């Protein structure tokens, strides 16, 4: 998880939400992108989507990088809990 968070931080710092969205589109269309390379396609899309979410919070709501990462983690936990509850 630490590597994942570090990667998301770097992507969110380096690229704008629009650039990250472009990389997601490029990855889906061509199987490659300029934002994140040398990873499995599923991992690339996942990391870019998370970085885009973090970056949008920072850009649109003025939230710090640390707070945006915490919000991402909170939402991911909520999703996991929701998926666990569906199987009951």
N, C-alpha and C positions, 0 to 999 in steps of 0.2 A: 504493500500500500504506500510506503514512503516514496518509492520510485514513481508511482503513479501520481502522487500529490506533487512531487517535484516537477514532473513532466507537465502537469496541468498548469502549475505556477508559471513555468517558463513560457508555455504557449500563450497564456493569458497576458503576460507582460510583453511578449514580442509582437503579437498580432492583434489587430482590431477584430471586433465581432464579425464585421463584413468579410475580412480576410479569412477568418476561420471558417465561416460559412462557405466561402469560395473553395477552401481546401476540402471541406466535406463533400461538396458537389463534385469537385474534381476527382476525389477518391472514388465516389460512387460511379462516375462516368468512365474513368480511365484506369482505375486501380492504382493510381499514384497521386501524390500531391506535394506541394512545396513546404508545407508546415511540419509534417511528421513523416519520417521515412523508416524503412527497414523494420516494419512491424507487420503483423497479420492485419488484413483489411478490417476485420471486426474490431480489433483493438484500436486501430487508427481512428475509426469512426467514433468509437466510444470516448477516447481521449479528447478528440477534437470537440465533440459535443459538450463534454464537461468543461473544457477550457472556454468554449463559446459562452456557456451559461455564466461562468465566473466573470469573464470579461464584460458581459452585458450588465451584470450587477454593478461592476466597478464603474462602467461608463455611464449608464443610464441613471443609476441611483446614488452614485458617489460613495459606494461602500468600499471599504479597504479590501485589499487582497485577502488578508487573513479572515475577515468577516465573510467575504464572498465564499471562501473555501469552506468555512464552517456551515454556511447556508447550504452549499452543495452537499456536504456530508449529512446534514440534517434531513434533507429531502431524499437522499439515497437510502437512509435508514427507514424513513417513512414508507418508501416503495417496497423495501424488503419485508417490512412488517406486514404491509398490505398483501403481498404475495403469499406470505405464510398463512395469513388468515383466510385466504380463498380456498385453501386445500382442506379446511375443516368442515 
